[in-house]
Amino acid sequence: MTRAITILTEHFSDWETALINSSLRFYYGCEVRFATPGGTPVTSSGGLMVTPHLAIESIQLDELDLLIVCGGTIWQTDQAPDLTALLAAAHAQNIVVAGICDGTRVLAQAGVLDKVRHTSNSADNLSALAYAGAAYYQDVPYAVADQGVVTAPGTAPVSFMAEILNTLGFGGADLDAYLAMHAAEHRKRA
């Protein structure tokens, strides 16, 4: 069974990881858990209150296939938890590592984006960090997957979900149908 943990913080952007977590859990039967700093409950920017399964500090990488960092306002403040060692170790152990919106900043700070193609909300969002992977930045409005790392701007939760599922090996006709369903709202109306 595929095991995933999504890291949430106070004021996390709840729409960014909702599709991937729901798809993994309900449609693909994966184990989906949530972690926060200290294991304390958090409230999303939309007011969703979440009681996590565990503390970030308790994450055991040998029990994990996917580690997601959800975006949110905290990642540009000094209240952000330090995930550098955790993310670097996860990437080194070939665990799929994913970040969306400002969650990509955390991946950059951990060195995970130094040698992989990636995206974010903008190049400026990451260049302010003086990270070593700026040459690999892709200025696109959809998720990018490379070498077990998935990144996306906060406006791309559907392609973020798709790239994570593909990276985990869940691609195929079922995923194509699911994507078509989510993309239908963007079709031009006659």
C-alpha positions in Angstrom: 0.0 0.0 0.0 1.3 3.5 -0.9 1.8 5.6 2.2 1.6 9.4 2.0 2.0 12.3 4.5 1.0 15.9 3.8 2.6 18.6 5.9 0.1 21.3 7.0 0.8 24.5 8.9 -1.4 27.2 10.3 -3.3 29.0 7.5 -2.4 26.3 4.9 -4.0 26.7 1.5 -6.6 23.9 1.7 -7.4 23.7 -2.0 -3.9 22.9 -3.0 -3.7 19.3 -1.8 -7.3 18.4 -1.5 -7.5 16.6 -4.8 -4.3 14.6 -4.4 -5.2 13.5 -0.9 -8.7 12.6 -1.7 -7.7 10.7 -4.9 -5.0 8.8 -3.1 -7.2 7.8 -0.2 -10.6 7.2 -1.7 -9.9 6.3 -5.4 -6.5 4.5 -5.1 -6.8 3.1 -1.5 -3.6 4.6 -0.2 -2.8 5.4 3.4 -3.0 9.2 3.7 -2.0 11.0 6.9 -1.4 14.6 7.9 1.4 16.1 10.0 1.8 19.5 11.6 4.5 21.2 13.7 4.2 19.6 17.1 1.2 17.6 16.0 -1.1 20.5 16.9 -4.4 21.2 15.2 -4.2 23.9 12.5 -6.8 26.0 10.6 -6.6 26.6 6.9 -6.8 29.9 5.1 -10.4 28.9 4.3 -11.3 28.1 8.0 -11.0 24.3 7.7 -9.9 22.9 11.1 -7.6 19.9 11.0 -6.4 17.6 13.8 -3.3 15.9 12.3 -2.4 12.2 12.7 1.2 13.1 13.8 3.8 15.7 14.4 6.3 16.5 11.7 9.0 15.6 14.2 7.6 12.1 14.3 7.6 11.3 10.6 9.4 8.0 9.9 10.8 8.0 6.4 11.1 4.2 6.2 7.3 4.1 6.4 6.7 6.5 3.6 6.3 6.7 -0.2 5.2 10.3 -0.7 5.9 13.5 1.3 3.9 16.6 0.3 4.4 20.1 1.5 1.2 22.1 1.2 1.5 25.8 0.5 0.4 28.6 2.9 1.4 32.0 4.2 3.8 30.6 6.9 6.5 29.6 4.4 7.5 33.2 3.9 7.8 34.0 7.6 10.2 33.1 10.4 7.5 31.0 12.0 7.9 28.3 9.3 9.1 25.0 10.6 12.5 23.9 9.4 12.0 20.9 7.1 15.5 21.0 5.5 16.8 17.7 7.0 13.5 15.8 6.6 13.1 16.8 2.9 16.7 16.3 2.0 16.7 12.8 3.6 13.4 11.9 1.9 14.7 12.9 -1.5 18.0 11.0 -0.8 15.9 7.9 0.0 14.0 8.1 -3.3 10.7 9.0 -1.6 8.5 11.1 -3.9 8.7 14.7 -2.6 6.1 17.3 -3.7 5.5 20.9 -3.0 2.9 23.3 -4.2 2.8 27.1 -4.1 5.1 28.3 -1.3 5.7 24.7 -0.4 8.2 24.8 -3.3 10.2 27.3 -1.3 10.8 24.7 1.4 12.0 22.2 -1.2 14.4 24.8 -2.6 15.7 25.6 0.9 16.4 21.9 1.4 18.4 21.6 -1.8 15.8 19.2 -3.3 15.4 21.5 -6.4 19.1 22.0 -7.0 19.3 19.5 -9.9 15.7 18.9 -11.1 13.3 20.7 -13.3 10.7 22.5 -11.2 8.2 25.3 -11.0 6.6 27.5 -8.4 4.4 30.6 -8.2 7.1 32.5 -10.0 10.9 32.5 -10.5 11.2 35.5 -8.1 9.4 33.5 -5.4 12.4 31.1 -5.4 15.3 33.3 -6.5 14.9 35.3 -3.3 16.2 32.2 -1.5 19.5 32.2 -3.4 19.0 28.4 -4.1 21.3 26.5 -6.4 18.6 25.2 -8.8 17.5 28.5 -10.5 18.8 27.2 -14.0 16.2 24.3 -13.7 13.2 26.6 -13.1 10.3 26.1 -15.6 8.0 29.1 -16.0 4.8 27.2 -16.6 1.3 27.4 -15.1 1.1 23.6 -14.4 2.9 21.0 -12.3 6.4 19.7 -13.2 7.7 16.3 -12.2 11.4 15.3 -12.5 13.4 12.6 -10.7 10.8 11.9 -8.0 10.2 15.6 -7.3 6.8 17.3 -8.1 6.3 21.0 -7.9 3.4 23.3 -8.9 2.2 26.9 -8.6 -0.7 27.2 -6.2 -3.1 27.7 -9.1 -2.4 24.1 -10.4 -3.9 21.6 -8.0 -5.2 19.4 -10.8 -1.9 18.9 -12.6 -0.2 18.6 -9.2 -2.4 15.7 -8.5 -1.8 14.2 -11.9 2.0 14.5 -11.8 2.1 12.9 -8.3 -0.1 10.0 -9.4 2.0 9.5 -12.5 5.2 9.6 -10.5 3.8 7.0 -8.1 2.9 4.8 -11.1 -0.9 5.3 -11.0 -1.1 6.7 -14.6 -3.3 5.2 -17.3 -6.8 5.4 -18.5 -8.4 5.8 -15.1 -6.2 8.9 -14.4 -6.9 10.2 -17.9 -10.6 10.0 -17.3 -10.3 11.7 -13.9 -8.3 14.5 -15.4 -10.8 14.9 -18.2 -13.6 15.3 -15.6 -11.6 18.0 -13.7 -10.6 19.8 -16.9 -14.2 19.9 -18.2 -14.9 23.2 -16.4 -12.2 24.9 -18.6 -13.8 24.0 -21.9 -15.0 27.0 -23.9 -18.8 27.2 -23.8 -20.6 27.7 -27.1 
